[in-house]
C-alpha cells in the first residue's frame, strides 16, 4: 500500500508547474539508462526511420525516449511499439521498450505477425532476446492463415527497406490483377492503436477479395508492419499516402486498378466485423450506395446521412442522438446525401463519380452520388468512430435548401419517434430541427442513464456500461424509453428531449442537465463527492447505508441509500458444476490488491482475469486480460470461491461493489475484505477477512466448512435476485422521479 501511495505521489508531481518538468526530465533519463543497458537497440534501424542510418546509439535512444516512441518509432525491427504497448501499462506515457524490459518479457506480445511468446517457450527464455542474439535462425511470420519463414537477418533487411521508405509515404505495391467480386479499401491512419486488427482482417479477406490498404500518414510501426504483411500475404496491396490526403483523391487512386463488381471503402477510425462488411456489399449489389450508421466518438449518432436544409453545411440526420434512437427505424433506410466515409458501391458507378471534374470535396462527391446512385443506410451496423480524423478534407459550404431533403429527413425523424417543432440554425452552420418526443403511452417517460464510461470498444468492458444496461432493461419493463450515454455524451445537444436523467456516479462527476428531472446514484469514489455536486439534483441516492446517513446529517441534503444490484437477466443459476478454482475478476488499478497478491505469495493458486496485473503477480496466475460479460455467470457459478476487494474509500464508507451481488445471485461463494453491512446483506454467502493472514487462513480451509450448505446458498441467491435486482432498484428510482415531477409542477418557482 505504501508503494502504491508513492507511485500516486510521483504521478501527481509530473503535473505540477514547478517540479513537473524536472520529474519528466528525470523520467526520460531513467528510461534511456534502462534501455541503454539492453542489447536490443538497433541504432541503424532507428536511424533509418530518421533518415540518418549512421546515427550514434546514444542519440537514437535519446530521440526515442524524448519523442520517437510517441510516433510509433522503434529501436528494434522485431519490436512493434504500438502492438507491444497495447500489452503494457502506461503506454501513452512510457516508451513501450522500457516497459517491456521491466515486465515479464516472456509473456509480452511484441509484434503483430511473429509469436515471440511461442518462440521463447521453444528456446527457454524471452523470444525477442533469443531471436535477436541468433539472427541466422529462422522465425515464422504469420497472418490470417498465411505464413512466411525467414532468418531474423532477412526480416531485419526487409524492415530496414520499409523504414527507409516511411518518411516519403509514397511507396506503392499494386493490387493483384486477378478479378474478384469485391474490392476492399481499408485506409490506416497515424495514432491507431488497433491498426493490426484491421490489417489482420484485410489479410483474411484477401483470400477472396481484392484488398488495398492506403497508409495515410501512418506511424513508423504501422508502415513497417504493413510492408512485412505484404511479404506474407502478396495479395494485400499497399498505397502510401501523404498525411493530408484528400479522401476523394485517395479513393480514386485506390480503386483505379481494381477489377471488381463492388468496392467497399471503410472509415479508418472504425472497426467492422466481416458480417457487417458483407451486409454493405449485399445492398450495394442492388446498384445503390450502402453506408453504415456510424456513431461519433462520444457514442451518439454521427449522422445517418446529410440533408440540405438551407444551412452553410448539410444537416447530419439525427446527429447527437443516442444510438438507441435508431432502434425504431427499419434496418435499411434511404437518405438524401452521403454522410459517411464508409460505404459500399458498384465499382463502375463509383469510378464514374470519382473521375468527374467537379468532384473534389466530400460534399461535392455526396451531391454527385445523389444524382447517380441512391444512398441506403444500414441502421443496425453502428461502428464507433474511435480514432481522431487526421486526414481528408472538410465539407465545403453548401447554403442550399431542398424541400425534398427536409421531407426525407422529417420522415426519418418521425419514424424514430419524434416530431419536428421548428427548424433552426446551429453553431456548426447547419439548419437543424428542434424535436419533440412522441410518448407511446401517457405514462411513458424518456430516461437517460449517464455513465462515466467511454464509448465504443474501450467502454464496452467497463462495469459501468453493464450496470447501465441492467438498469435500462428494468426501466423498460416498467414501460419507459431508455437511452444510455457515455461520459463524453453526458451533455449531448439532445438532452432537452429527456424527461429523467440518472447520473450513475463512478470515478468522474456528472452534472445535472436541464430541463428534465435529475437523479444522482453514487456507486463509488465517495471521497470525491462535494456538497455542491449533490445540490444540483432533485434526488440523491448512494450505494451505502452509513455514508448516506452521515452525509445527510453533515450537509443537510436528503441522501437515500440505494445499494448496487444484480442483473437477473444475466445472473441466475445455470446448474454449472462447482470446481476447486479460486477466482478473481478485475483490473489491478495500479496497486498490489491484497485479495490477489497475498494468497499467491502464500502459494495458494488464484485464477486472475483482468488487465494490468503483469507487474504485480506471476504471469502463470493470469488466465486472461479480460473476460466477456456473458461468460461471468458460468465462471462465478463454477468457482469454489470468488475473491472480492474494492477501492479503499469505498470500503471505509460502506460502499459494496457489484461483484458480490452478481456472484451470490449465481449461488456462488465470496471471500471479501470487510465492508460495513456486507455480511448481513448476503447472509453467509459472503465471508469477510480481517487482514491478509486471515485471508490466507480462510483460503486454506475447506470452503464447505465456512459457507452454508448448497440448499441454504440457493435460498440466499433467490432472495438476492428479488431484493437486490435492477427491477427492485428501478421501482425506487421510478417513484423518486414521479415525486420530483410532482414537486416541480406544484412549485411556483418552476
Order of alpha helices (4+ residues) and beta strands (2+ residues): alpha-alpha-alpha-alpha-alpha-alpha-alpha-alpha-beta-beta-alpha-beta-beta-beta-alpha-beta-alpha-beta-alpha-beta-alpha-beta-beta-beta-beta-beta-alpha-alpha-beta-alpha-beta-beta-beta-alpha-alpha-beta-beta-beta-alpha-beta-alpha-beta-beta-alpha-beta-beta-alpha-beta-alpha-alpha-beta-alpha-beta-alpha-alpha-alpha-alpha
